[in-house]
Amino acid sequence: MKEPKSKEKINLEKEYEEYVKTITPTHNLYLQMLKAFITGGIICVVGQVLLNFASKQMGMDKETAGSFCSLTLVFLSVLLTGLNIYPSIVKFGGAGALVPITGFANSVAAPAVEFKKEGQVFGIGCKIFTIAGPVILYGIFTSWLLGLGYWIGKAAGWI
């Protein structure tokens, strides 16, 4: 049988709830969405400028220009992560900075930068894919499943 709560315990619980309310940050959803939209938009504009530059100024075909654009965005993201600038962009832009390819590059580079003091093997080598590893794993697994489904559908004449 449960014992009734004492007044002192109830007061402590109420005080704790009040304390949690005071330290829990409140977020303006619409402002966060606007910041994400602006941040993601800026990243996309930079990508489009790179794509146009590669295709028009450097004379690359569409596919090569796309690869150039992706590689440059990944390089810039890793560089900004190493200089500790990209985390500030993520803090401001949230998903707008994390969803594009630059966010994936950041998720690979950030643990490497953080754990470099533990050495090349046990620091960088072991920790580099702590965030990106599951994404890669499940991405490859899902691709395999879809490929298998496509192959079965093709063999059965459904596709």
ZIDA-V861725 format. One record per residue. N is the residue number from 1. PSI is psi as a letter, one per 40 degrees, with the letter a starting at -180 (NA if undefined). OMEGA is omega in radians with two decimals (* if undefined). D_LAST is the distance of its C-alpha to the last C-alpha in whole Angstrom. Layout:
N&PSI&OMEGA&D_LAST  N&PSI&OMEGA&D_LAST
This chain:
1&h&-3.11&64  2&i&3.04&63  3&i&3.11&66  4&i&-3.13&66  5&i&3.11&65  6&i&3.13&69  7&d&3.14&69  8&d&3.13&69  9&d&3.11&66  10&d&3.11&65  11&d&3.10&66  12&d&3.11&65  13&d&3.11&61  14&d&3.11&62  15&d&3.13&63  16&d&3.10&60  17&d&3.10&58  18&d&3.13&60  19&d&3.13&60  20&d&3.12&56  21&d&-3.10&56  22&d&-3.10&58  23&e&3.12&56  24&h&-3.12&52  25&i&3.06&51  26&i&-3.09&50  27&i&3.05&47  28&h&-3.06&47  29&d&-3.10&43  30&d&3.09&43  31&d&3.10&45  32&d&3.11&43  33&d&3.11&40  34&d&3.11&42  35&d&3.11&43  36&d&3.13&39  37&d&-3.12&38  38&d&-3.12&41  39&d&3.10&40  40&d&3.11&37  41&d&3.12&37  42&d&3.11&40  43&d&3.12&38  44&d&3.10&35  45&d&3.09&38  46&d&3.10&39  47&d&3.14&36  48&d&3.09&35  49&d&3.10&39  50&d&3.14&38  51&d&3.11&35  52&d&3.13&37  53&d&-3.11&40  54&d&-3.08&38  55&d&-3.06&36  56&d&-3.07&39  57&d&-3.09&42  58&e&3.07&41  59&f&-3.13&39  60&i&3.03&36  61&i&-3.01&32  62&d&-3.10&30  63&d&3.13&28  64&d&3.11&31  65&d&3.08&33  66&d&3.10&30  67&d&3.10&31  68&d&3.14&35  69&d&-3.13&34  70&d&-3.14&32  71&d&3.13&35  72&d&3.11&38  73&d&3.10&37  74&d&3.12&36  75&d&3.14&40  76&d&3.13&41  77&d&3.13&40  78&d&3.10&41  79&d&3.13&45  80&d&3.06&45  81&d&3.13&44  82&d&3.11&47  83&e&3.13&49  84&f&3.10&49  85&d&-3.08&48  86&d&3.07&44  87&d&3.09&45  88&d&3.09&47  89&d&3.12&44  90&d&3.13&42  91&d&3.12&45  92&d&-2.95&45  93&e&3.11&42  94&b&-3.09&40  95&d&3.11&36  96&d&3.10&37  97&d&-3.07&38  98&d&-3.05&36  99&d&-3.13&32  100&i&-3.13&32  101&d&3.13&32  102&d&3.10&35  103&d&3.10&35  104&d&3.11&33  105&d&3.09&36  106&d&-3.11&39  107&d&3.06&37  108&d&-3.04&37  109&d&-3.06&41  110&d&3.10&43  111&d&3.11&43  112&d&3.12&44  113&d&-3.09&47  114&d&-3.03&48  115&e&-3.12&48  116&d&3.14&49  117&e&3.12&53  118&e&3.07&52  119&i&-3.09&51  120&d&-3.05&48  121&d&-3.05&47  122&e&3.08&47  123&c&-3.07&47  124&d&-3.07&45  125&d&-3.10&43  126&d&-3.00&42  127&e&-3.00&42  128&d&-3.09&40  129&f&-3.12&37  130&d&3.13&38  131&d&-3.05&36  132&d&-3.10&33  133&d&3.11&33  134&d&3.12&31  135&d&3.12&29  136&d&-3.12&28  137&d&-3.09&27  138&d&3.05&25  139&d&3.12&23  140&d&-3.13&22  141&d&3.12&22  142&d&3.09&19  143&d&3.12&17  144&d&3.13&17  145&d&3.13&16  146&d&3.08&13  147&d&3.09&12  148&d&3.10&13  149&d&3.11&10  150&d&-3.13&8  151&d&3.12&9  152&d&3.12&9  153&d&3.12&5  154&d&-3.13&5  155&d&-3.13&8  156&e&3.14&8  157&e&3.13&6  158&d&-3.07&4  159&NA&*&0
